[in-house]
Amino acid sequence: MMGYGGYGGLLMWLILIIFAGVIIYFVYSQSKRTNNSLDSQGESPLDILKKRYAKGEISKEEFDRVKSEIEK
């Protein structure tokens, strides 16, 4: 009757370390995902509008109308 001595105790510690590593990985990846979404929000609405106009997605009239609404 060895109990948890020998290799049994070592295996339990190894499983615990792997489990903690997986939890740390998921917390780290979640925090990076949150930071990336905050970075994409760094553009102002006017910057986005200018990019859409430059790409030709909206007309000059639309650009002027939305710009005047944004600047209110």
HELIX and SHEET records of a PDB file:
HELIX    1   1 TYR A    7  SER A   40  1                                  34    
HELIX    2   2 PRO A   45  LYS A   55  1                                  11    
HELIX    3   3 LYS A   60  ILE A   70  1                                  11    
END                                                                             
